[in-house]
Amino acid sequence: MRRPERCNVSDLFRGSPSRLHDADLVITAEGSLDGQTPFGKVPTEIARRAKTAGVPVVALAGTIRKGVRLNFDCGIDAFASILTLPCSLEDAIS
């Protein structure tokens, strides 16, 4: 049975709370950053944990879509697309 993604994120930080407290910046990424991201996607769980440590968070994404500003309320301080021009998924991956 597959566990929710946020459980896997928890495993990354288990036993190492200093990883975030020692950081100056957290950079996270997702294929698409949008209004659904705050509802269970990894970047917002990472941002929530970083905020408790007082660390700013930047999220990178292949696409930025409708509702993306909701992520500011979840601890993401800034976001940007890694693509310079609109393109197909196939072209983006290559």
C-alpha atoms as a printed R data frame, in Angstrom:
   type eleno elety resid chain resno      x      y       z
1  ATOM     1    CA   MET     A     1  0.000  0.000   0.000
2  ATOM     2    CA   ARG     A     2  1.345  3.413  -0.943
3  ATOM     3    CA   ARG     A     3  1.742  5.917   1.880
4  ATOM     4    CA   PRO     A     4  0.830  9.598   1.438
5  ATOM     5    CA   GLU     A     5  3.756 11.715   0.233
6  ATOM     6    CA   ARG     A     6  3.911 13.733   3.426
7  ATOM     7    CA   CYS     A     7  4.799 10.560   5.364
8  ATOM     8    CA   ASN     A     8  7.806 10.128   3.118
9  ATOM     9    CA   VAL     A     9  8.816 13.735   3.778
10 ATOM    10    CA   SER     A    10  8.600 13.012   7.499
11 ATOM    11    CA   ASP     A    11 11.131 10.241   7.026
12 ATOM    12    CA   LEU     A    12 13.598 12.745   5.556
13 ATOM    13    CA   PHE     A    13 13.620 14.810   8.724
14 ATOM    14    CA   ARG     A    14 13.278 12.068  11.339
15 ATOM    15    CA   GLY     A    15 16.090 12.273  13.840
16 ATOM    16    CA   SER     A    16 17.638 15.320  12.151
17 ATOM    17    CA   PRO     A    17 15.783 18.479  13.185
18 ATOM    18    CA   SER     A    18 18.994 20.465  12.801
19 ATOM    19    CA   ARG     A    19 18.881 19.989   9.025
20 ATOM    20    CA   LEU     A    20 16.327 22.782   8.796
21 ATOM    21    CA   HIS     A    21 17.567 24.890  11.700
22 ATOM    22    CA   ASP     A    22 21.014 25.045  10.120
23 ATOM    23    CA   ALA     A    23 19.668 26.028   6.677
24 ATOM    24    CA   ASP     A    24 19.608 29.558   5.264
25 ATOM    25    CA   LEU     A    25 17.126 28.670   2.520
26 ATOM    26    CA   VAL     A    26 15.030 25.686   1.475
27 ATOM    27    CA   ILE     A    27 14.435 25.016  -2.215
28 ATOM    28    CA   THR     A    28 11.721 22.531  -3.127
29 ATOM    29    CA   ALA     A    29 10.210 21.517  -6.459
30 ATOM    30    CA   GLU     A    30  7.078 20.088  -8.021
31 ATOM    31    CA   GLY     A    31  6.007 19.366 -11.576
32 ATOM    32    CA   SER     A    32  3.071 21.753 -11.308
33 ATOM    33    CA   LEU     A    33  2.543 24.371  -8.636
34 ATOM    34    CA   ASP     A    34 -1.105 25.415  -8.339
35 ATOM    35    CA   GLY     A    35 -4.124 25.712  -6.081
36 ATOM    36    CA   GLN     A    36 -4.003 21.978  -5.337
37 ATOM    37    CA   THR     A    37 -0.445 22.044  -4.037
38 ATOM    38    CA   PRO     A    38 -1.470 23.029  -0.472
39 ATOM    39    CA   PHE     A    39 -3.649 19.931  -0.218
40 ATOM    40    CA   GLY     A    40 -1.102 17.160   0.253
41 ATOM    41    CA   LYS     A    41  1.753 17.828  -2.155
42 ATOM    42    CA   VAL     A    42  5.298 17.631  -0.859
43 ATOM    43    CA   PRO     A    43  6.378 21.300  -1.333
44 ATOM    44    CA   THR     A    44  3.826 22.605   1.148
45 ATOM    45    CA   GLU     A    45  4.739 20.007   3.773
46 ATOM    46    CA   ILE     A    46  8.393 20.938   3.367
47 ATOM    47    CA   ALA     A    47  7.465 24.629   3.588
48 ATOM    48    CA   ARG     A    48  5.440 24.052   6.754
49 ATOM    49    CA   ARG     A    49  8.418 22.374   8.410
50 ATOM    50    CA   ALA     A    50 10.833 25.066   7.224
51 ATOM    51    CA   LYS     A    51  8.590 27.816   8.600
52 ATOM    52    CA   THR     A    52  8.664 26.242  12.063
53 ATOM    53    CA   ALA     A    53 12.462 26.594  11.843
54 ATOM    54    CA   GLY     A    54 12.242 30.177  10.528
55 ATOM    55    CA   VAL     A    55 13.759 29.274   7.154
56 ATOM    56    CA   PRO     A    56 12.509 30.899   3.900
57 ATOM    57    CA   VAL     A    57 11.245 28.604   1.134
58 ATOM    58    CA   VAL     A    58 11.450 28.888  -2.657
59 ATOM    59    CA   ALA     A    59  9.461 26.470  -4.816
60 ATOM    60    CA   LEU     A    60 10.456 25.651  -8.386
61 ATOM    61    CA   ALA     A    61  7.993 24.085 -10.807
62 ATOM    62    CA   GLY     A    62  7.665 23.016 -14.393
63 ATOM    63    CA   THR     A    63  4.350 24.849 -14.654
64 ATOM    64    CA   ILE     A    64  2.660 27.545 -12.601
65 ATOM    65    CA   ARG     A    65 -1.121 27.306 -12.697
66 ATOM    66    CA   LYS     A    66 -4.336 28.841 -11.382
67 ATOM    67    CA   GLY     A    67 -4.500 29.248  -7.622
68 ATOM    68    CA   VAL     A    68 -0.733 29.258  -7.110
69 ATOM    69    CA   ARG     A    69 -0.946 32.197  -4.694
70 ATOM    70    CA   LEU     A    70 -2.615 29.906  -2.123
71 ATOM    71    CA   ASN     A    71  0.861 28.521  -1.534
72 ATOM    72    CA   PHE     A    72  1.961 31.751   0.126
73 ATOM    73    CA   ASP     A    73 -0.401 30.889   3.000
74 ATOM    74    CA   CYS     A    74  1.340 27.513   3.378
75 ATOM    75    CA   GLY     A    75  4.845 28.840   3.921
76 ATOM    76    CA   ILE     A    76  6.195 29.131   0.384
77 ATOM    77    CA   ASP     A    77  7.793 32.576   0.132
78 ATOM    78    CA   ALA     A    78  8.492 32.644  -3.606
79 ATOM    79    CA   PHE     A    79  7.978 30.449  -6.644
80 ATOM    80    CA   ALA     A    80  9.225 30.313 -10.208
81 ATOM    81    CA   SER     A    81  8.870 28.165 -13.286
82 ATOM    82    CA   ILE     A    82 12.004 26.415 -14.517
83 ATOM    83    CA   LEU     A    83 10.749 26.671 -18.115
84 ATOM    84    CA   THR     A    84 11.612 29.744 -20.151
85 ATOM    85    CA   LEU     A    85  8.946 29.210 -22.847
86 ATOM    86    CA   PRO     A    86  5.685 27.292 -23.114
87 ATOM    87    CA   CYS     A    87  6.379 23.794 -24.438
88 ATOM    88    CA   SER     A    88  5.082 20.244 -24.484
89 ATOM    89    CA   LEU     A    89  5.742 17.891 -21.590
90 ATOM    90    CA   GLU     A    90  8.011 15.851 -23.850
91 ATOM    91    CA   ASP     A    91 10.126 18.910 -24.667
92 ATOM    92    CA   ALA     A    92 10.221 19.983 -21.015
93 ATOM    93    CA   ILE     A    93 11.522 16.602 -19.918
94 ATOM    94    CA   SER     A    94 14.218 16.503 -22.563
